[in-house]
């Protein structure tokens, strides 16, 4: 009987811990197709978190590096740079899109063509610094197709 009570207590604790972490919904993901010899491309999507959290890292086997980037105007010049994390305010949809926040895949292992997919491991961090990795299979879209 003691082991049953212990098991129930563990299950209850696991349920509480599971609900404590932020649930991040990833929608409309896509990666831009490349041309031969192109060594980098962008990944785009919509992110919505159930509580304040951040996207803090990205990994993929399709490229040597994956970084979270922002693009912004500085002195009349559009600049792109890596950032250490992307804030995801509770309940707000955050867009990763061409010309704005996005994920850069650099050192591609091979060209990416329409119809393929790339698996990304997205690492999210909540306010308590607890990290969770979400794996997302992302379709590759042709260069000539509009984003949406």
Backbone as CSV, one residue per row, in Angstrom:
resi,resn,N_x,N_y,N_z,CA_x,CA_y,CA_z,C_x,C_y,C_z
1,UNK,0.827,-1.200,0.000,0.000,0.000,0.000,0.866,1.255,0.000
2,UNK,2.000,1.160,0.760,2.910,2.301,0.806,3.443,2.638,-0.576
3,UNK,3.763,1.614,-1.367,4.325,1.857,-2.703,3.285,2.475,-3.638
4,UNK,2.015,2.128,-3.457,0.952,2.720,-4.275,0.820,4.206,-3.944
5,UNK,0.832,4.538,-2.638,0.746,5.942,-2.219,1.951,6.724,-2.726
6,UNK,3.132,6.103,-2.653,4.361,6.740,-3.132,4.261,6.984,-4.640
7,UNK,3.757,5.994,-5.364,3.593,6.126,-6.818,2.612,7.234,-7.177
8,UNK,1.532,7.334,-6.441,0.540,8.384,-6.680,1.152,9.752,-6.385
9,UNK,1.918,9.836,-5.309,2.573,11.102,-4.962,3.560,11.523,-6.051
10,UNK,4.325,10.566,-6.577,5.264,10.870,-7.664,4.528,11.333,-8.918
11,UNK,3.442,10.652,-9.247,2.655,11.038,-10.420,2.084,12.439,-10.248
12,UNK,1.575,12.755,-9.072,1.032,14.095,-8.811,2.123,15.153,-8.935
13,UNK,3.302,14.856,-8.397,4.421,15.801,-8.486,4.826,16.010,-9.945
14,UNK,4.836,14.941,-10.716,5.192,15.055,-12.136,4.177,15.908,-12.890
15,UNK,2.896,15.743,-12.566,1.853,16.547,-13.212,2.025,18.024,-12.881
16,UNK,2.340,18.330,-11.620,2.547,19.719,-11.220,3.755,20.286,-11.947
17,UNK,4.840,19.517,-12.024,6.042,19.983,-12.715,5.764,20.192,-14.198
18,UNK,4.979,19.308,-14.805,4.683,19.429,-16.229,3.878,20.692,-16.510
19,UNK,2.961,21.035,-15.624,2.158,22.222,-15.869,2.922,23.501,-15.532
20,UNK,4.003,23.376,-14.779,4.774,24.559,-14.404,5.610,25.088,-15.566
21,UNK,5.974,24.215,-16.507,6.800,24.682,-17.625,5.921,25.307,-18.703
22,UNK,6.518,26.200,-19.452,5.774,26.912,-20.490,5.509,25.983,-21.671
23,UNK,4.296,25.999,-22.154,3.962,25.279,-23.376,4.102,26.271,-24.517
24,UNK,4.971,25.966,-25.454,5.166,26.838,-26.606,4.592,26.146,-27.834
25,UNK,3.686,26.841,-28.504,3.089,26.326,-29.729,3.856,26.914,-30.909
26,UNK,4.302,26.033,-31.794,5.016,26.437,-33.006,4.052,26.236,-34.172
27,UNK,3.822,27.302,-34.944,2.930,27.176,-36.096,3.573,27.787,-37.338
28,UNK,3.128,27.342,-38.484,3.559,27.831,-39.796,5.084,27.843,-39.977
29,UNK,5.789,26.774,-39.561,7.242,26.789,-39.750,7.622,26.512,-41.205
30,UNK,8.715,27.134,-41.644,9.264,26.834,-42.967,10.723,27.278,-43.027
31,UNK,11.458,26.647,-43.914,12.856,26.988,-44.171,12.944,27.367,-45.637
32,UNK,13.684,28.430,-45.929,13.861,28.877,-47.309,14.792,27.924,-48.050
33,UNK,14.356,27.482,-49.230,15.174,26.610,-50.076,16.427,27.357,-50.519
34,UNK,17.440,26.612,-50.900,18.708,27.213,-51.301,19.040,26.859,-52.748
35,UNK,20.050,27.520,-53.257,20.592,27.207,-54.580,21.937,26.515,-54.361
36,UNK,22.471,25.812,-55.379,23.762,25.147,-55.204,24.827,26.126,-54.707
37,UNK,25.678,25.662,-53.854,26.789,26.414,-53.254,26.364,27.374,-52.145
38,UNK,25.073,27.581,-51.946,24.620,28.469,-50.872,24.834,27.765,-49.534
39,UNK,25.486,28.428,-48.611,25.875,27.810,-47.339,25.020,28.235,-46.144
40,UNK,24.033,29.114,-46.371,23.191,29.577,-45.261,21.777,29.834,-45.764
41,UNK,20.835,29.748,-44.847,19.448,30.066,-45.155,18.726,30.417,-43.858
42,UNK,17.475,30.812,-43.992,16.687,31.204,-42.831,15.540,30.250,-42.559
43,UNK,15.162,30.172,-41.284,13.989,29.416,-40.858,13.033,30.398,-40.188
44,UNK,11.754,30.191,-40.433,10.737,31.145,-40.005,9.559,30.388,-39.406
45,UNK,8.818,31.036,-38.507,7.676,30.394,-37.844,6.978,31.391,-36.931
46,UNK,5.882,30.949,-36.350,5.164,31.702,-35.323,5.331,30.932,-34.010
47,UNK,5.600,31.656,-32.918,5.745,31.049,-31.603,4.773,31.707,-30.633
48,UNK,4.104,30.890,-29.820,3.188,31.424,-28.811,3.349,30.596,-27.541
49,UNK,3.700,31.268,-26.442,3.980,30.597,-25.179,2.843,30.803,-24.181
50,UNK,2.577,29.771,-23.378,1.526,29.859,-22.366,1.957,30.691,-21.158
51,UNK,3.261,30.960,-21.042,3.761,31.845,-19.987,5.034,32.521,-20.480
52,UNK,5.442,33.576,-19.798,6.653,34.283,-20.209,7.823,33.312,-20.293
53,UNK,8.487,33.299,-21.430,9.648,32.440,-21.627,10.498,33.046,-22.735
54,UNK,11.551,32.321,-23.139,12.429,32.795,-24.205,12.877,31.612,-25.050
55,UNK,13.069,31.871,-26.337,13.764,30.929,-27.205,15.240,31.238,-27.013
56,UNK,16.028,30.282,-26.504,17.420,30.570,-26.157,18.438,29.834,-27.019
57,UNK,18.016,28.810,-27.760,18.972,28.082,-28.594,18.232,27.298,-29.661
58,UNK,18.949,27.034,-30.750,18.429,26.219,-31.849,19.556,25.307,-32.301
59,UNK,19.208,24.071,-32.637,20.194,23.131,-33.161,19.553,22.352,-34.302
60,UNK,20.385,21.867,-35.226,19.924,21.036,-36.326,21.100,20.250,-36.883
61,UNK,20.814,19.073,-37.406,21.864,18.287,-38.055,22.060,18.732,-39.506
62,UNK,21.195,19.624,-39.999,21.273,20.082,-41.389,22.359,21.137,-41.607
63,UNK,22.880,21.710,-40.508,23.861,22.802,-40.618,24.866,22.718,-39.470
64,UNK,26.016,23.344,-39.679,27.026,23.396,-38.621,26.559,24.245,-37.443
65,UNK,25.833,25.332,-37.752,25.372,26.249,-36.702,23.948,26.704,-36.991
66,UNK,23.223,26.947,-35.923,21.896,27.547,-36.012,21.857,28.643,-34.955
67,UNK,21.495,29.850,-35.372,21.500,31.000,-34.469,20.192,31.762,-34.560
68,UNK,19.823,32.396,-33.460,18.659,33.276,-33.420,19.165,34.657,-33.825
69,UNK,18.546,35.248,-34.856,19.004,36.534,-35.397,17.895,37.570,-35.387
70,UNK,18.328,38.824,-35.321,17.413,39.947,-35.516,17.947,40.792,-36.663
71,UNK,17.036,41.453,-37.334,17.405,42.435,-38.361,16.787,43.752,-37.947
72,UNK,17.603,44.819,-38.001,17.048,46.132,-37.691,17.878,47.207,-38.385
73,UNK,17.224,48.347,-38.593,17.882,49.476,-39.244,18.770,50.201,-38.241
74,UNK,20.009,50.463,-38.645,20.949,51.259,-37.862,21.638,52.220,-38.818
75,UNK,21.439,53.510,-38.618,22.048,54.532,-39.483,21.761,54.282,-40.971
76,UNK,20.502,54.041,-41.271,20.042,53.851,-42.654,20.551,52.559,-43.303
77,UNK,21.083,51.639,-42.497,21.591,50.369,-43.020,20.918,49.228,-42.257
78,UNK,20.412,48.233,-42.994,19.814,47.064,-42.363,20.938,46.162,-41.858
79,UNK,20.903,45.851,-40.576,21.934,45.016,-39.951,21.297,43.741,-39.401
80,UNK,22.042,42.651,-39.527,21.610,41.379,-38.976,22.645,40.949,-37.945
81,UNK,22.144,40.471,-36.794,23.082,40.013,-35.771,22.441,38.918,-34.927
82,UNK,23.295,38.087,-34.347,22.835,37.045,-33.450,22.415,37.672,-32.123
83,UNK,21.355,37.122,-31.531,20.926,37.550,-30.202,20.952,36.332,-29.279
84,UNK,21.069,36.583,-27.975,21.198,35.465,-27.034,19.866,34.851,-26.623
85,UNK,18.783,35.432,-27.041,17.475,34.866,-26.739,16.366,35.749,-27.267
86,UNK,15.250,35.123,-27.582,14.094,35.836,-28.110,12.977,35.763,-27.076
87,UNK,12.576,36.896,-26.490,11.497,36.893,-25.497,10.172,36.430,-26.114
88,UNK,9.460,35.607,-25.350,8.134,35.139,-25.751,7.161,35.515,-24.630
89,UNK,6.570,36.713,-24.717,5.621,37.144,-23.681,4.403,36.220,-23.641
90,UNK,3.917,35.965,-22.458,2.780,35.070,-22.265,1.608,35.429,-23.172
91,UNK,1.135,34.430,-23.918,-0.064,34.583,-24.726,0.076,35.400,-25.998
92,UNK,1.258,35.955,-26.265,1.454,36.769,-27.468,2.159,35.960,-28.552
93,UNK,1.677,36.094,-29.776,2.331,35.415,-30.890,3.550,36.224,-31.323
94,UNK,4.684,35.557,-31.436,5.926,36.179,-31.869,6.276,35.604,-33.234
95,UNK,6.457,36.489,-34.219,6.722,36.059,-35.586,8.217,36.055,-35.881
96,UNK,8.701,34.951,-36.390,10.040,34.871,-36.961,9.805,34.891,-38.457
97,UNK,10.269,35.964,-39.137,9.924,36.151,-40.542,11.071,36.809,-41.305
98,UNK,11.055,36.686,-42.621,12.086,37.353,-43.425,12.081,38.856,-43.139
99,UNK,13.270,39.424,-42.977,13.388,40.852,-42.705,13.231,41.225,-41.250
100,UNK,13.011,40.239,-40.387,12.850,40.497,-38.958,13.574,39.436,-38.154
101,UNK,13.027,39.101,-37.003,13.593,38.011,-36.204,13.499,36.728,-37.022
102,UNK,14.538,35.908,-36.949,14.539,34.650,-37.684,15.624,33.733,-37.140
103,UNK,15.655,32.529,-37.646,16.710,31.577,-37.299,17.599,31.428,-38.523
104,UNK,18.901,31.596,-38.331,19.871,31.410,-39.419,20.484,30.023,-39.292
105,UNK,20.492,29.301,-40.400,21.168,28.006,-40.492,22.414,28.245,-41.329
106,UNK,23.585,28.042,-40.737,24.850,28.359,-41.413,25.740,27.126,-41.485
107,UNK,26.485,27.038,-42.580,27.302,25.860,-42.802,26.432,24.671,-43.161
108,UNK,25.507,24.902,-44.113,24.591,23.836,-44.530,25.383,22.630,-45.027
109,UNK,24.909,21.438,-44.682,25.591,20.201,-45.095,25.320,19.890,-46.565
110,UNK,24.182,20.386,-47.081,23.819,20.187,-48.490,22.757,21.217,-48.849
111,UNK,22.546,21.442,-50.154,21.467,22.367,-50.548,20.114,21.847,-50.054
112,UNK,19.218,22.764,-49.735,17.878,22.411,-49.282,16.897,22.687,-50.412
113,UNK,16.140,21.672,-50.803,15.204,21.829,-51.920,13.767,21.641,-51.440
114,UNK,12.866,22.284,-52.164,11.450,22.196,-51.838,11.025,20.727,-51.777
115,UNK,10.191,20.434,-50.798,9.706,19.073,-50.614,10.479,18.318,-49.532
116,UNK,11.667,18.792,-49.216,12.431,18.199,-48.116,11.939,18.808,-46.806
117,UNK,12.500,18.324,-45.713,12.230,18.934,-44.413,13.517,18.937,-43.596
118,UNK,13.541,19.818,-42.625,14.681,19.979,-41.728,14.133,19.854,-40.309
119,UNK,14.835,19.114,-39.467,14.426,19.001,-38.070,15.214,20.008,-37.240
120,UNK,14.485,20.825,-36.494,15.099,21.807,-35.602,14.794,21.422,-34.164
121,UNK,15.791,21.573,-33.296,15.575,21.420,-31.867,15.587,22.830,-31.280
122,UNK,14.430,23.270,-30.817,14.267,24.610,-30.240,14.342,24.492,-28.720
123,UNK,15.205,25.274,-28.095,15.338,25.251,-26.636,14.683,26.496,-26.058
124,UNK,13.702,26.269,-25.185,12.977,27.347,-24.535,13.353,27.369,-23.057
125,UNK,13.349,28.566,-22.484,13.680,28.729,-21.073,12.590,29.556,-20.408
126,UNK,12.072,29.076,-19.268,11.045,29.840,-18.559,11.688,30.778,-17.541
127,UNK,10.853,31.490,-16.787,11.360,32.467,-15.807,12.252,31.832,-14.745
128,UNK,11.988,30.573,-14.417,12.767,29.868,-13.393,14.053,29.277,-13.981
129,UNK,14.346,29.613,-15.235,15.549,29.130,-15.940,15.472,27.647,-16.300
130,UNK,14.273,27.064,-16.204,14.081,25.675,-16.603,14.025,25.620,-18.122
131,UNK,14.811,24.718,-18.704,14.877,24.603,-20.163,14.120,23.383,-20.650
132,UNK,13.521,23.558,-21.821,12.790,22.478,-22.464,13.113,22.520,-23.956
133,UNK,13.379,21.346,-24.525,13.697,21.252,-25.953,12.483,20.704,-26.682
134,UNK,12.116,21.387,-27.753,10.994,20.961,-28.581,11.537,20.683,-29.979
135,UNK,11.283,19.497,-30.485,11.751,19.140,-31.828,10.635,19.425,-32.831
136,UNK,10.995,20.122,-33.905,10.020,20.526,-34.913,10.537,20.120,-36.290
137,UNK,9.703,19.430,-37.055,10.040,19.089,-38.435,9.498,20.207,-39.313
138,UNK,10.415,20.859,-40.048,10.092,22.080,-40.776,10.217,21.848,-42.278
139,UNK,9.155,22.124,-43.049,9.232,21.935,-44.499,10.099,23.003,-45.171
140,UNK,10.757,22.598,-46.247,11.553,23.519,-47.056,10.647,24.031,-48.162
141,UNK,10.629,25.358,-48.328,9.807,26.007,-49.356,10.681,26.569,-50.465
142,UNK,10.145,26.543,-51.652,10.822,27.084,-52.824,11.077,28.561,-52.666
143,UNK,12.143,29.032,-53.298,12.474,30.444,-53.283,11.392,31.300,-53.946
144,UNK,10.660,30.722,-54.875,9.679,31.501,-55.641,8.305,31.550,-54.995
145,UNK,8.056,30.738,-53.977,6.744,30.748,-53.326,6.686,31.841,-52.261
146,UNK,5.567,32.535,-52.137,5.441,33.550,-51.081,5.406,32.896,-49.712
147,UNK,5.793,33.660,-48.682,5.840,33.146,-47.317,4.459,32.756,-46.802
148,UNK,3.453,33.529,-47.105,2.058,33.235,-46.738,1.144,34.255,-47.306
